[in-house]
Structures are given as structure tokens and as C-alpha cells.
């Protein structure tokens, strides 16, 4: 069959959604293969992590001191999902030209 377009669900990091070249089925792939043929479709979709920014402090000039005694900007993230989420490689930015401006340290956020 020829596909003119496909309606894709919300995208999740490290999960591809597309057409299985061998069967022409549409579904999720847990192993992204950019520039290469798609592999086998996974049996079930991989749900996105349920991370919520619950609090943040931007431009902290005197509200709360950190452990070093500095007035750093900070963020609080809550994992509302049923499984732990590894934050390694997750980034934040306030500059679209620098999407990896700040990276989380290696840390696994416990499940709710």
C-alpha cells in the first residue's frame, strides 16, 4: 500500500512510531533506527514517563539558599508514574538555540 500521511500519537523520547516495512503495519518501535529500515513493531506501545514540573525558582536572588549557601535557580520534578525514570540525558533550556543548555546529573527518580 501507499501511505500519503499518517496521524501520529504524541511522541516519546527513544520510541519511534512508524510503518513496519515487512508487514505494512503501523505501530511503535522501542529501538529507533534513523536512516535505516524499521525493525519489528513492539507488541505494546511504550508509555511516556509521567514527569511533572511541580515547582521551580527562576532568577533566585535571595529567596532560598542551596546546600552551598548560594541562591541558585532550582526545579522540582515529580514522577507520577508507576516506574522509576532515569534522568540521565534529560536536558532543560531557556534558549531554543541551545536545547541542551543544562543536563540533569545521573539520577533515577523513584516512582510515585
Secondary structure as the mmCIF struct_conf table of DSSP 4:
data_model
#
loop_
_struct_conf.conf_type_id
_struct_conf.id
_struct_conf.beg_label_comp_id
_struct_conf.beg_label_asym_id
_struct_conf.beg_label_seq_id
_struct_conf.end_label_comp_id
_struct_conf.end_label_asym_id
_struct_conf.end_label_seq_id
BEND BEND1 UNK A 4 UNK A 4
STRN STRN1 UNK A 12 UNK A 12
TURN_TY1_P TURN_TY1_P1 UNK A 13 UNK A 14
STRN STRN2 UNK A 15 UNK A 15
STRN STRN3 UNK A 16 UNK A 19
TURN_TY1_P TURN_TY1_P2 UNK A 21 UNK A 23
STRN STRN4 UNK A 26 UNK A 29
BEND BEND2 UNK A 30 UNK A 31
TURN_TY1_P TURN_TY1_P3 UNK A 34 UNK A 35
BEND BEND3 UNK A 36 UNK A 36
HELX_LH_PP_P HELX_LH_PP_P1 UNK A 40 UNK A 42
BEND BEND4 UNK A 43 UNK A 44
HELX_LH_PP_P HELX_LH_PP_P2 UNK A 45 UNK A 49
STRN STRN5 UNK A 51 UNK A 57
BEND BEND5 UNK A 59 UNK A 59
BEND BEND6 UNK A 61 UNK A 63
TURN_TY1_P TURN_TY1_P4 UNK A 67 UNK A 68
BEND BEND7 UNK A 69 UNK A 69
STRN STRN6 UNK A 74 UNK A 79
BEND BEND8 UNK A 81 UNK A 83
STRN STRN7 UNK A 85 UNK A 86
TURN_TY1_P TURN_TY1_P5 UNK A 88 UNK A 89
STRN STRN8 UNK A 91 UNK A 92
BEND BEND9 UNK A 94 UNK A 94
TURN_TY1_P TURN_TY1_P6 UNK A 96 UNK A 97
TURN_TY1_P TURN_TY1_P7 UNK A 99 UNK A 100
BEND BEND10 UNK A 101 UNK A 101
STRN STRN9 UNK A 102 UNK A 103
BEND BEND11 UNK A 106 UNK A 106
STRN STRN10 UNK A 108 UNK A 109
HELX_LH_PP_P HELX_LH_PP_P3 UNK A 110 UNK A 111
#
